[in-house]
């Protein structure tokens, strides 16, 4: 498998993860404060960062860096919460 094919595959998987996260929250299948939602955003954003850097789409890279940062902060907060 060529590197550019791998980068494109990561881009498509990242897009699918971000769209799935949004759809699942919008359809009340996941909560916006759930670890699953944040993990989908984290993985999706990370894959999209690889893709956008490779193709030189730096404005999109910035958006996805912020997206991943938000997901990391949210997951860290979820990890610190005490069970009820």
C-alpha positions in Angstrom: 0.0 0.0 0.0 1.4 3.4 -1.0 1.8 6.1 1.6 -0.6 8.5 -0.1 -3.2 5.7 -0.2 -2.7 5.2 3.6 -3.1 8.9 4.2 -6.3 9.0 2.1 -7.6 6.0 4.0 -6.9 7.7 7.3 -8.6 10.9 6.1 -11.8 8.9 5.1 -11.8 7.0 8.4 -11.3 10.3 10.3 -14.2 11.9 8.5 -16.4 8.9 9.2 -15.5 9.0 12.9 -16.3 12.7 13.3 -19.5 12.4 11.3 -20.5 9.3 13.3 -19.9 11.2 16.6 -22.0 14.1 15.5 -24.8 11.9 14.2 -24.9 9.7 17.3 -25.2 12.8 19.6 -27.7 14.4 17.3 -29.9 11.3 17.3 -29.5 10.9 21.1 -27.5 7.6 20.8 -24.6 9.1 22.7 -24.2 11.9 25.1 -22.0 14.8 24.3 -20.2 14.3 27.6 -19.5 10.6 27.1 -16.1 9.0 26.7 -17.2 7.3 23.5 -18.2 10.6 21.9 -14.9 12.2 22.8 -12.9 9.2 21.7 -14.6 9.3 18.3 -13.7 13.0 18.0 -10.1 12.4 19.1 -9.5 9.6 16.7 -11.3 11.3 13.9 -9.5 14.5 14.4 -6.1 12.8 14.7 -6.6 10.9 11.5 -7.7 14.1 9.7 -4.6 15.9 11.0 -2.4 13.4 9.3 -4.4 13.8 6.1 -4.5 17.6 6.1 -0.8 18.0 6.8 0.1 15.6 4.1 -2.0 17.4 1.5 -1.0 20.9 2.8 -4.5 21.9 3.9 -3.2 23.9 6.9 -6.4 25.7 7.9 -8.1 22.3 8.2 -5.1 21.1 10.2 -5.5 23.9 12.7 -9.3 23.2 13.1 -8.5 19.5 13.7 -5.7 20.3 16.2 -8.2 22.3 18.2 -10.8 19.5 17.8 -8.3 17.0 19.2 -7.3 19.3 22.0 -10.9 19.7 23.1 -11.4 16.0 23.0 -8.3 15.4 25.1 -9.4 18.0 27.7 -12.9 16.5 27.9 -11.6 12.9 28.2 -9.2 14.1 31.0 -12.1 15.7 32.8 -14.2 12.5 32.4 -11.3 10.5 33.8 -11.1 12.7 36.9 -14.8 12.5 37.7 -15.8 10.3 40.6 -18.5 7.7 40.0 -21.9 8.5 41.5 
